[in-house]
Amino acid sequence: MERAVRTDLPGLTRRRRRPGEALGPYLMILPGWLWLAAFFVTPVIVMVSLSLQTGNFIDGFRQTFHFGTYADMVRTYHVQLVRSLVYGVAATVACAAVGYPVAYWIAFRAGRHKSVFLFLMLLPFFVSFVIRTQSWNVVLADHGVLLGPLKDIGLLPADFHLLATPYAVIGGLTYNFLPFMVLPVYVALERVDPKVIEASTDLYASRAGTFLRVVLPLSLPGVFAGVLLTFVPACADYVNAGILGGPSTTMIGNIIQTEYFTNLDYPGASALSFVLMGALLLAVFTYARTLGTDEVLEAAAR
């Protein structure tokens, strides 16, 4: 049995720690820190160093601490950078407009079939991201299964098209990232105590009033998480713009891919990646400040 040592208060005892016991929590988290250092911190350091180098793929690159690469990339590709942020915001708003009612219905109306509907929503994720996006290329083709019949019966003009337009790219982003919005919102709504809603109705609140003053504020932590999980990857995506878009809908992810794999401009691609990262961090901090992170966290704790 472990020995107990008396404290200053009578009747209270405390267990004496074994040697090395205080290091237990740190040892448990050590694999996570090593993983983070190996696959995030180290690549970021390498990319920072690479973004400040000059040279070319043939003669090699050398470290010259050339910060002008960042200004050159922003000056050259600022249109694609702004377009990516606009597409990301539009896709996030569309995901919230579609995903919140879906999460609300599953949380409060699906009953014992909640798991079934959640599984059906996640079922497309068992298919490759590229294949799912390519399927929309088939659906939205000028004479595909969607536009073809509408053109045949005269509801749409023969020259109408959706591919290579912002609508197709934003639609693809919305489709691919919709579950990232639905799941956090569903988890937040699932935690809402039904007794709180009943109390609201007992106090003669209408359904709209109950939703706006009770349900919506309690679900804000899920909305906050859903917006982050949707906005960040949507802005950095290049698959949807590459498959569903055209030259006029190129996003910054497509530019980074071209700079790295086609032009072999490693410093430019690295600098552009950090410009995108900085823009996303600024947008996220602004969003968190506007929404009020402290209030959201307090609501989540309650």
Secondary structure, DSSP 8 states (H G I E B T S, - for coil): ---EEE-SSTT-EEE---TTGGGHHHHHHHHHHHHHIIIIIHHHHHHHHHHTEEEETTTEEEE---THHHHHHHHHHHHHHHHHHHHHHHHHHHHHHHHHHHHHHHHHHSGGGHHHHHHHHHGGGGS-HHHHHHHHHHHTSTTSTTHHHHHHTTSS-TT---TTSHHHHHHHHHHHHHHHHHHHHHHHHHTS-HHHHHHHHHTT--HHHHIIIIIHHHHHHHHHHHHHHHHHHHHH--HHHHHH--GGG--HHHHHHIIIIIS--HHHHHHHHHHHHHHHHHHHHHHHHHHTHHHHHHHHH-
